Amino acid sequence: MKPLVVLGWVLLGVEALFVASLLIARNAGDDAAGRGLGTIYGLVLGGILAVAAAAFLWGQRGGPRLAFFLGLGAMALPLVFLVVSVGGRRLGELDRALGRARGVRFADARVNRAAEAVIAGDTSALEARLAEGGLDFTARNGDGRTLLGLAVERATDWGAAPAALASVRVLLEAGVPPAQDALAPARTPAEPDGHLLTTWVFHRSPASAQVLDLLLQHGGEKNPVDANGQPMLMSTEMTLPFLEVLARHGANLAVLDTTRPDRPAYNGPMTAAVFGNWDQVLFYLDHGLDAGYTAPDGVNLRALVTEKAKEGEQAPAFLELTRRLSR
């Protein structure tokens, strides 16, 4: 018990000093909402500390042992939170470090050096590694990525630096083929579309449209489908920038969705209308898609637009679409 008593008094002293600092220190904040927070926190924490200290002392001086442990436990909570918080950050740093290590760990040292250049965003070093020759572009790291797959993964990260996109360009211009399995050799539960390169990029960041553009410039799959066979044109991930890239590279915009029984053989404009993506509907019509196409369930674009109009849709692109359809 003695070590626990000493620990309790140490915790009580440290936390009492912290509460006192909150009550004494000048309140911070540039507005009314910010001023007074220190005092409020001090009063709340001080009250909790007082109750915990009372239980702790009562348990020492003839009270039930449960009171002692409850008081000690309450005072130990901040320490526990601190340890968990710091430990969580350290584990996160370790996980990121291991991830970086997996990203570089190829069996071939030469490919490793090229991967290090990709991770560092050093295109000059990457070009130098490529100029040396002898790189196996089908080799995979610990995550199953090829060198191009690693570059694509980094270029499609949220907040990716411009150098990450440049690394993809350097590899493609050096003749690395944009193989669909660059990210993974086969489908996995964690990444169902991981073995479908030009499909996988749709699930990433807004910068992914630029990466897709590069991949298609160098022969990537221009009619991507997901692991279930649904055309990405019909995906909820579809955005106008992606659609523009696919159209620019000759994708089949007239493809029908045969994977959804609730939207049997809907075309691109109809699917975009279901999702309320009116800018995409206009884009399809501008590229020659038939506004009069009727699906097997009897639904057509006009019917979908009429339904949305009844719901009060007022988006500018929607109003432009209704004007076109009423001509």
N, C-alpha and C positions, 0 to 999 in steps of 0.2 A: 504493500500500500504506500510506503514512504515515497518511492519514485513517482507514483501517480500524484501524491500530494504536492511534491515539489513541482512537477509538470503543471499542475493546476494553478499554483501560485505564479509561476512564470507566465503562463497564458493570461492570467488575470491582470498581471502587471502590464504586459505588452499591450493588451487590448484596451486597458484603461487609459494608457498613454495615447493610443490611437483615437479613442473617443474624445479625450480631452483636446487633442489637436484639432479635431473637427469643430468642436465648440468654440475654441479660442481663435483659430485662424480666421483671417478676413474672408468673407464670402466672395466667391468668384462668380463671374457671369457678366455678359454685356447687356442682358435684358432682364425684365422682371422675372421671367421663368427661370433664369439661371441663378439669380441672387437668392440667398437663404438656403440653398441646397445643403451646404456643409452643416449648418445648424440643425436642419431637419434630420439628416442622416445621423448626426451625433446624438440627437435626442432618441431616435428610434433604436440605434445600436446600443446606446447607453442603457435604455430600459431593458433590452434583452440581456445585456451583460449583467445588470443588477440582479435580475431574476436568476440567471445562471449562477452568479456568485453566491447568492443567498442559499440556493440549493446545495452548492458545493460546500459552503461553510456549515450548514445545518447537518449535512451528512457526516462531517468530521466531528461534530460536537454533540453526539448523542442521537442525532436523527437517523432515519433509515438509510441503509447503505445505498438503496436505489437512488435517493436524492443526491448522494455524493456523485454517483456515476452519471446521472442525468445532467447535473451541473457541469461536471468535467467534460462530458460529451458535447454539451452546447458550446463551451468555451473552446473546445478543440476543433469545432466545425470550420472556422476560418483557416486554421492550419491545414486541415484536410483539403479544403477547396484550393488553397495555395499549392499544395503538393500535386493535386490532380491537374491543376491548370498548367503548372510548370512542366510536370511530367508529360502531359498531353502535347505541349508545344515541342518538347524534346523528341517525343515519339514521332510527331509529324515531321520534324526536321530529319529524323533518321529514315523515315519512310521515303521522303523526297530524295534523300541522298542515295538510298538503295535503288529508287526508281531511276535516278541519273546513272547509277552504276550499271543497271540492267540495260539502259539505253546505249551504253558504250560497249558493253561486253559482247563482242563478236569473237568467234574462234580465231579469225585471221587478224593479226596485229595491224596489217595495212588497212583493213576495213575499219578497225577500231580507231585509227588515227583520223580517217575520214569522218567517222561518227562524232569524234570529239570536235572536229571543225564545225559540223552541223549544229551540235549542241551549243557551241560557243558563238554561233552566228558569224563565223569567220569565213566569208566566201573566198577570200584569197587563199587561205590555207586549204580549203576544200578543193579549189581549182588545182592547187599544187599536188594534192593527193591524187586527184584524178589524172593529172598529167603523168604521174609516175607509172600508171597503168597497172594491170594485173589484179584489179579489184573484182571480187565476186559479188555482183549485184543481186544475187539470189540468196546470199548468206543472211541469216536471221540472228537477232539478238535475243536476250532472255525473255523479251515480251513478244517474240515472234515477228518483229518488224524487220523488213529489209532496210537498207540504207535509205531508199526513197520513202519507204513507209515511215521511218523515223522522222525524216524531214517534213513529210506531209502532216504528221501528228503535231509537230511543234509549230508549223505554220498555221494550223487551224485552231491552236489554243486561243482562249480569250486573252486579249492583250498581247498577242504575239508581236514581236518586233519586226520591222520591215526586212531585216536580214534573214528572218526565218523563211519568208516567201522567196527571197533571193536564193536561198540554198536549194529550194525545190527547182527553181528555174535553172540553176547551174547544173544540177544533176540531169534534168531532162534534156538540156541543150548538149550535154556530154554524151547523150545517147542512151541513158538509162530508160528502159521501157516502163511506161506506167501500167504495170501488170495489176490486174484486179486483186491479186492475193498479196500485194506489197505489205499490207498491214497484218495479215494473218493467213496461214495456209488453209484454214478451214473455218467454218462457222463454230462459234463458241457460245455458251449461254450468256456470258458477260458481254459479248459483242456479236449479236446475231448477224450484223452486216459487216463485220470486220474483214471478211474475205472478199468484200465488194468495194474496192477503193473509191470509185466515183459515186457510190451510194453512201458510204460511210461519212464523207465530208459534209453531207447535208445535215448531219446530226451535231455539227460542231458550232463554230462562232460565225459572226457576220463576215469575217475575212475569208470564209470558206469558198465564197463565190469566185474570188480571185484565184484561189488554188485550183478549183474546178476548171476555170478557164485555161490555166496553164496545162493541166492534165489533158484536156480535150485538144489543145493545140498540138500536143505531141502524141495523139492517137489513143487517148483514154476512151473508155466506153461512153458513148454519147447518148445511149438510151438506157440509163441505169434503172434497175429494179431492185427492190429490197429482197430479203431472204425468203419472203413468201411469194415473190413473183409480182408484187404490185409495182407498177411504174412509179418512179419518184415524181413524175408529173402530177400524180394523184395523191401525193403524200401531204400530210399536215405540215411537213417541214418545208414545203415549196414556198419560195418567195419570188418576188418579181426579179431581183438580180440573178437568182439561179435560173429562172425561166428565160431571161434574156441570154444568158450564157449558153444554155442548151440550144436555143433557137439559132444563135449565131454559128453554132458548130453543126447544124444540120440534124438535130434530133427530130424524131417523128412526133410532131405535136398533135397528130390526129389519132394517136394510140388510144384504145379504149381500156377501161378498167374492168377486167373480167374476174377480179379476185373478191369483189364485194357483192354478196347477194342483195344487200340493201340499196346498192347503187349499181344495178346490173348494166354493164356496158356503157357507163357514163363516160362522156369525153372530157377533155381538159376544161373547156369553159363551164360545163355543168358542175364538175367537181369544185372548181374555183368558186362558183356561185354558192354551192352548199356551204363552203367555209367562209363566205363573205369576202373573198379576195377579189374585189371588183376591178382593181387595177390589172390583175391577171386576166380576168375575163375580157377586158378591153384589148389587152395585148394579143390574146388568142384571135379575137375577131379581126384585129389589124393584120394578122398573119394568115388570114383566109379561112379560118375555121367556120363551119356552117352554124349560124345561129338557129337554124330550123331543124337541126338534128333531133330526133326523138328516140329515146332509149326504149328497150323492150318493155319496161313497166309503164310506158305511156307518158313519161315525164320528159319535158324539154326545157331549154334554157328560159323561154318566156314564162313557163309555168313556175319555175323557181324564182324568177324575178318578181312575178306577180305576188307570190307568197311573201317574199321579203318586203314588198311595198305595203302589204296589209299590216305587217309588223311595225311599220313606221320607219324603215331604213331611209336615211337622208344623207348618206356619205356622198360627197361630190362625184366620185367615180361611179357610184350607183346611179345617180341622177343622169349622168352622161350616158350610161348604158341604157336606161329607160328611154331616153330621147332617141338613141339609135334604133332600138327595137320597135319604136312606135312609127318610124318612117314608112 
